[in-house]
Amino acid sequence: MAYRYFSTENRKFIIGDAPGHEQYTRNMVTAASSADAAVVLVDATKLDWGNPALALLPQTRRHSLLLQLLRVPSIVFAVNKLDAVDDAALAYTHIRAALQAFAASAGLEVRAIVPVSALQGWNVADAPAQAGWCAYPGPTLLEILEALPVTQADQGLPLAFPVQWVEKFSASSDTSQGRRIFWGRVAAGAVQAGDTVRVFPSGQSATVAQVLDHVRRPGAVAAGHGAGVVLDREVDVSRGDWLLAEGHGQPSREIRATVAWMDDEPLVAGRVYWALHGHRWVKARVQRIVHRLNIHTLAEEEASQLEPNAIGRVELALQQPLATQPYARSRTLGALILVDTASHRTSGALLVN
């Protein structure tokens, strides 16, 4: 996947450029999993733009549904190549109506549907040279992106902190009182000195003695930022463990999740994979495939397997319990990936239901 960086006077941008073809669905999932917004390009020349009841391309429907599943908060449709059709205004009107109908049926919240010509630069960063082009009086694509809200980290949830690295012999013993420092990125809530935390999976409790930020300055750290946590006593904590707010988090060995299947081999019940949650690896067996989502009708269909790039719902049995949350509540605690135990390929992205 290609990343591009640019900035304006109002905002800095990082673009994850994901291909639209079906075989690159895994790339798109990678880009969308951490995105604040998504721009779905719609090629007007590949649609029957003169037909008021035109059908959208399967990849437009698939990627839009994945964006919804991955909780990307802002979705913008950019209807491109309108300079290459005979009647740009008519094409935009019909394509916009088809996108609005699809969004309504799928429950998508669309921020904008903007006509653009990437070749000419019309409505991308500057207004089109032709006044009233496509009978669209709205802002340009760049103006829309500059005005979109930025996703807030899960700071309103109880503390969840995945341990990525344990600093056993700190060179800064004056700040850590000679104790180990547990480093990672706060997944939910905030951590500060005096908090009571429970170590998962051991279940031991301790009090936070000190919190360091990414440059080792003491002070509270909120979700989305790196932190080093020092506990008031020696507790057995390793990479992959979690520090959770006392009284929160109910670990379970059975989960039901939506899966975006990315492996070249179909997903079938009975297979065992590695599941990665935060920095913790556990074995996971596919107990049952509940259904497959038909991207054309949005219907839930019975299925005995999930083909590459399919979306469905599965039930998993874990070798060890995990403290997950529904993905609709937390993008970090509700996300897992499945990895093939033999080839070590990333096979699927899981969103806990």
C-alpha positions as CSV (number, residue, x, y, z in Angstrom):
1,M,0.0,0.0,0.0
2,A,1.3,3.5,-0.9
3,Y,1.2,6.3,1.6
4,R,1.3,9.9,0.5
5,Y,1.8,13.0,2.8
6,F,0.8,16.6,2.2
7,S,-0.5,19.5,4.2
8,T,-2.5,22.7,3.8
9,E,-2.7,25.8,6.0
10,N,-5.4,24.1,8.0
11,R,-4.5,20.5,8.3
12,K,-1.9,17.8,7.7
13,F,-3.0,14.7,5.7
14,I,-1.7,11.1,5.4
15,I,-3.3,9.3,2.5
16,G,-3.4,5.5,2.3
17,D,-3.8,4.8,-1.4
18,A,-5.5,1.4,-1.7
19,P,-6.3,-0.2,-5.0
20,G,-10.0,-0.8,-5.7
21,H,-9.9,-4.2,-7.4
22,E,-11.4,-7.2,-5.5
23,Q,-8.0,-9.0,-5.2
24,Y,-6.7,-5.9,-3.2
25,T,-9.5,-6.0,-0.6
26,R,-6.8,-6.8,2.1
27,N,-5.0,-3.6,1.2
28,M,-8.1,-1.6,1.6
29,V,-8.8,-3.1,5.0
30,T,-5.3,-2.2,6.1
31,A,-5.7,1.4,5.1
32,A,-9.2,1.7,6.6
33,S,-8.5,0.2,10.0
34,S,-6.8,3.3,11.2
35,A,-8.4,6.0,9.0
36,D,-10.4,9.0,10.1
37,A,-12.0,9.4,6.7
38,A,-12.3,7.6,3.4
39,V,-12.7,8.9,-0.2
40,V,-14.3,6.3,-2.4
41,L,-13.5,7.0,-6.1
42,V,-16.3,6.1,-8.5
43,D,-15.3,5.9,-12.2
44,A,-18.1,7.4,-14.2
45,T,-16.9,5.9,-17.5
46,K,-17.3,2.4,-16.1
47,L,-21.0,2.9,-15.3
48,D,-24.1,3.1,-17.5
49,W,-24.4,6.7,-16.6
50,G,-27.2,7.5,-18.9
51,N,-29.5,5.0,-17.1
52,P,-31.4,6.5,-14.1
53,A,-31.4,3.0,-12.6
54,L,-27.7,2.3,-13.1
55,A,-25.9,-0.4,-11.0
56,L,-22.8,0.4,-9.1
57,L,-19.7,-1.6,-9.5
58,P,-19.3,-4.5,-7.0
59,Q,-16.0,-3.0,-5.7
60,T,-17.8,0.3,-4.8
61,R,-20.3,-1.6,-2.7
62,R,-17.7,-3.9,-1.2
63,H,-15.4,-1.2,-0.1
64,S,-18.2,1.0,1.2
65,L,-19.5,-1.9,3.4
66,L,-16.0,-2.6,4.7
67,L,-15.6,1.1,5.6
68,Q,-18.9,0.8,7.6
69,L,-17.7,-2.4,9.3
70,L,-14.3,-0.8,10.1
71,R,-16.1,2.2,11.7
72,V,-14.5,4.8,9.4
73,P,-16.4,7.8,10.7
74,S,-16.5,9.9,7.5
75,I,-17.1,8.6,4.0
76,V,-17.0,10.8,0.9
77,F,-17.8,9.6,-2.6
78,A,-15.8,11.3,-5.4
79,V,-17.4,10.7,-8.9
80,N,-14.4,10.9,-11.2
81,K,-13.7,11.2,-14.9
82,L,-16.8,13.3,-15.6
83,D,-14.8,15.2,-18.2
84,A,-14.7,12.0,-20.3
85,V,-18.5,11.6,-20.7
86,D,-20.8,13.4,-23.1
87,D,-23.2,14.9,-20.4
88,A,-21.3,15.4,-17.2
89,A,-24.3,16.9,-15.3
90,L,-26.7,14.0,-16.3
91,A,-24.0,11.4,-15.4
92,Y,-23.4,13.0,-12.0
93,T,-27.1,13.2,-11.3
94,H,-27.7,9.5,-12.0
95,I,-24.6,8.3,-10.2
96,R,-25.3,10.4,-7.2
97,A,-28.9,9.0,-7.0
98,A,-27.5,5.5,-7.2
99,L,-25.0,6.2,-4.4
100,Q,-27.7,7.7,-2.2
101,A,-30.0,4.7,-2.7
102,F,-27.2,2.3,-1.9
103,A,-26.2,4.3,1.2
104,A,-29.7,4.4,2.5
105,S,-30.2,0.6,2.1
106,A,-26.8,-0.2,3.7
107,G,-27.2,2.3,6.5
108,L,-24.1,4.3,5.4
109,E,-23.7,7.9,6.6
110,V,-22.2,9.7,3.7
111,R,-20.6,13.1,4.3
112,A,-20.6,14.3,0.6
113,I,-20.9,13.1,-3.0
114,V,-18.7,15.4,-5.1
115,P,-18.1,15.4,-8.9
116,V,-14.4,15.7,-9.8
117,S,-12.1,15.5,-12.8
118,A,-8.7,14.4,-11.6
119,L,-7.2,15.0,-15.1
120,Q,-8.3,18.6,-15.2
121,G,-8.1,19.2,-11.5
122,W,-11.8,20.3,-11.3
123,N,-13.3,20.3,-7.8
124,V,-10.2,18.6,-6.4
125,A,-8.4,21.5,-4.9
126,D,-9.8,24.3,-7.1
127,A,-13.2,25.1,-8.4
128,P,-13.8,24.0,-12.1
129,A,-13.1,26.5,-14.9
130,Q,-16.6,26.1,-16.1
131,A,-19.1,27.9,-13.9
132,G,-21.8,25.6,-12.6
133,W,-20.1,22.4,-13.8
134,C,-22.3,19.4,-13.1
135,A,-24.8,21.8,-11.5
136,Y,-22.8,21.3,-8.3
137,P,-22.5,24.4,-6.2
138,G,-20.8,22.7,-3.2
139,P,-17.2,22.8,-1.9
140,T,-14.2,21.2,-3.5
141,L,-12.9,17.8,-2.4
142,L,-10.1,19.4,-0.5
143,E,-12.4,21.8,1.3
144,I,-14.6,18.9,2.3
145,L,-11.6,17.0,3.7
146,E,-10.4,20.0,5.6
147,A,-13.8,20.4,7.3
148,L,-14.2,16.7,8.3
149,P,-14.1,16.0,12.1
150,V,-11.0,14.1,13.4
151,T,-11.7,10.8,15.1
152,Q,-11.4,11.0,18.8
153,A,-9.6,8.2,20.6
154,D,-11.6,6.0,22.9
155,Q,-10.9,8.2,25.9
156,G,-14.3,7.8,27.5
157,L,-13.9,4.1,28.1
158,P,-12.2,2.4,31.1
159,L,-8.5,2.0,30.8
160,A,-7.1,-0.6,28.5
161,F,-3.3,-0.7,28.0
162,P,-1.6,-3.4,25.9
163,V,2.0,-4.0,26.9
164,Q,4.3,-3.9,23.9
165,W,7.8,-3.8,25.6
166,V,9.1,-4.3,29.1
167,E,12.1,-2.2,30.1
168,K,13.7,-4.3,32.7
169,F,16.8,-2.4,33.5
170,S,16.0,1.3,33.0
171,A,18.8,3.8,32.5
172,S,16.4,6.3,34.0
173,S,16.1,4.6,37.4
174,D,15.7,8.0,39.0
175,T,12.2,8.3,37.4
176,S,11.1,4.7,37.7
177,Q,12.4,4.0,41.3
178,G,14.3,1.1,39.9
179,R,11.2,-0.8,38.8
180,R,10.3,-2.1,35.4
181,I,8.6,0.2,32.9
182,F,5.8,-1.2,30.8
183,W,5.6,0.5,27.4
184,G,2.8,0.6,24.9
185,R,0.1,2.8,23.4
186,V,-3.0,3.4,25.6
187,A,-5.9,1.7,23.8
188,A,-8.8,3.1,25.8
189,G,-9.4,5.6,28.6
190,A,-6.4,7.2,30.3
191,V,-3.7,6.2,32.8
192,Q,-2.4,8.2,35.6
193,A,-0.6,7.7,38.9
194,G,-2.9,6.3,41.6
195,D,-5.0,4.2,39.2
196,T,-5.7,0.6,40.3
197,V,-5.2,-1.8,37.4
198,R,-5.6,-5.5,36.9
199,V,-3.1,-7.5,34.9
200,F,-4.6,-9.7,32.2
201,P,-4.3,-12.7,32.0
202,S,-2.7,-13.3,35.5
203,G,-5.5,-11.4,37.3
204,Q,-3.1,-9.7,39.7
205,S,-3.9,-6.2,40.9
206,A,-1.5,-3.3,41.4
207,T,-1.5,0.5,41.7
208,V,0.1,2.8,39.1
209,A,3.0,4.5,40.8
210,Q,4.0,6.7,37.8
211,V,3.2,7.3,34.2
212,L,5.7,8.5,31.6
213,D,5.0,9.9,28.2
214,H,6.9,9.1,25.0
215,V,9.8,11.3,26.1
216,R,9.8,10.1,29.7
217,R,8.0,13.1,31.2
218,P,5.8,12.2,34.1
219,G,2.1,12.8,33.8
220,A,-1.2,11.3,32.7
221,V,-1.5,9.8,29.2
222,A,-4.8,9.4,27.3
223,A,-5.9,6.9,24.6
224,G,-4.0,7.1,21.4
225,H,-0.7,8.1,22.9
226,G,2.4,6.1,23.9
227,A,3.1,5.6,27.6
228,G,5.4,4.0,30.1
229,V,3.7,2.6,33.2
230,V,5.5,1.9,36.5
231,L,3.6,-0.1,39.1
232,D,3.9,0.2,42.9
233,R,5.1,-3.4,43.3
234,E,6.8,-6.1,41.3
235,V,4.1,-8.0,39.2
236,D,4.7,-10.6,36.5
237,V,3.9,-8.7,33.3
238,S,5.2,-9.6,29.8
239,R,4.8,-8.4,26.2
240,G,1.2,-9.2,25.1
241,D,-0.3,-8.7,28.6
242,W,-2.9,-6.0,29.2
243,L,-3.3,-3.6,32.1
244,L,-7.1,-3.1,32.6
245,A,-9.1,-0.8,34.8
246,E,-10.1,-2.7,37.9
247,G,-13.6,-4.2,37.6
248,H,-13.8,-3.8,33.8
249,G,-13.2,-6.3,31.1
250,Q,-14.8,-9.8,31.0
251,P,-12.4,-12.2,29.3
252,S,-14.0,-14.9,27.2
253,R,-12.9,-17.9,25.2
254,E,-15.7,-17.7,22.7
255,I,-16.3,-14.7,20.4
256,R,-18.6,-14.0,17.5
257,A,-17.1,-11.6,14.9
258,T,-17.5,-10.2,11.5
259,V,-14.6,-11.3,9.3
260,A,-13.1,-9.8,6.1
261,W,-11.4,-12.9,4.6
262,M,-8.2,-12.1,2.9
263,D,-6.5,-15.4,2.4
264,D,-6.3,-17.1,-1.0
265,E,-7.7,-20.3,0.5
266,P,-11.3,-20.4,1.7
267,L,-12.2,-20.2,5.3
268,V,-13.9,-23.4,6.6
269,A,-15.1,-24.5,10.0
270,G,-12.6,-26.5,12.0
271,R,-9.5,-24.7,10.9
272,V,-7.1,-23.4,13.5
273,Y,-5.4,-20.0,13.2
274,W,-3.3,-17.7,15.3
275,A,-5.3,-14.8,16.6
276,L,-3.6,-11.5,17.4
277,H,-5.3,-9.2,19.9
278,G,-3.1,-6.2,20.7
279,H,0.3,-7.8,21.1
280,R,-1.1,-11.1,22.5
281,W,-1.2,-14.3,20.4
282,V,-3.6,-17.2,21.0
283,K,-4.8,-20.2,19.0
284,A,-8.3,-19.9,17.6
285,R,-10.5,-22.6,16.1
286,V,-13.3,-21.6,13.7
287,Q,-16.4,-23.2,15.3
288,R,-19.0,-22.2,12.8
289,I,-19.6,-19.9,9.8
290,V,-22.8,-18.1,10.7
291,H,-23.4,-16.5,7.3
292,R,-21.9,-14.7,4.4
293,L,-22.9,-11.1,3.4
294,N,-24.1,-10.8,-0.2
295,I,-22.6,-7.5,-1.3
296,H,-25.2,-7.1,-4.1
297,T,-28.4,-7.5,-2.1
298,L,-26.9,-6.9,1.5
299,A,-28.6,-10.1,2.5
300,E,-27.2,-12.6,5.0
301,E,-26.8,-15.9,3.3
302,E,-26.0,-19.4,4.6
303,A,-22.5,-20.5,3.8
304,S,-20.2,-23.4,4.5
305,Q,-17.1,-21.5,3.6
306,L,-15.9,-17.9,2.9
307,E,-14.0,-17.3,-0.3
308,P,-11.2,-14.8,-0.7
309,N,-12.3,-11.2,-0.2
310,A,-15.7,-12.4,1.2
311,I,-17.3,-10.8,4.3
312,G,-19.2,-13.0,6.8
313,R,-19.8,-13.7,10.4
314,V,-18.1,-16.5,12.3
315,E,-17.9,-18.0,15.8
316,L,-14.4,-18.7,17.3
317,A,-13.2,-20.8,20.2
318,L,-10.0,-19.5,21.7
319,Q,-7.3,-21.6,23.4
320,Q,-7.0,-18.8,26.1
321,P,-9.5,-16.1,27.0
322,L,-9.2,-12.6,25.6
323,A,-10.5,-9.3,27.1
324,T,-12.3,-8.0,24.0
325,Q,-14.9,-5.4,23.5
326,P,-17.4,-5.0,20.7
327,Y,-15.8,-3.3,17.7
328,A,-18.7,-0.8,17.6
329,R,-17.5,0.4,21.1
330,S,-13.7,0.3,20.7
331,R,-11.8,0.0,17.4
332,T,-8.7,-1.3,19.3
333,L,-10.2,-3.8,21.8
334,G,-12.6,-5.1,19.2
335,A,-10.1,-5.8,16.5
336,L,-8.2,-9.0,15.9
337,I,-6.4,-10.6,12.9
338,L,-6.1,-14.3,12.0
339,V,-2.8,-15.6,10.8
340,D,-2.2,-19.0,9.1
341,T,-0.2,-21.2,11.5
342,A,1.8,-22.8,8.6
343,S,2.4,-20.0,6.1
344,H,2.2,-17.1,8.6
345,R,0.1,-15.1,6.1
346,T,-2.5,-12.7,7.4
347,S,-5.7,-14.5,6.6
348,G,-8.5,-12.4,8.0
349,A,-9.5,-9.2,9.9
350,L,-12.0,-9.8,12.7
351,L,-14.4,-7.3,14.2
352,V,-15.9,-8.5,17.4
353,N,-19.7,-8.3,17.6
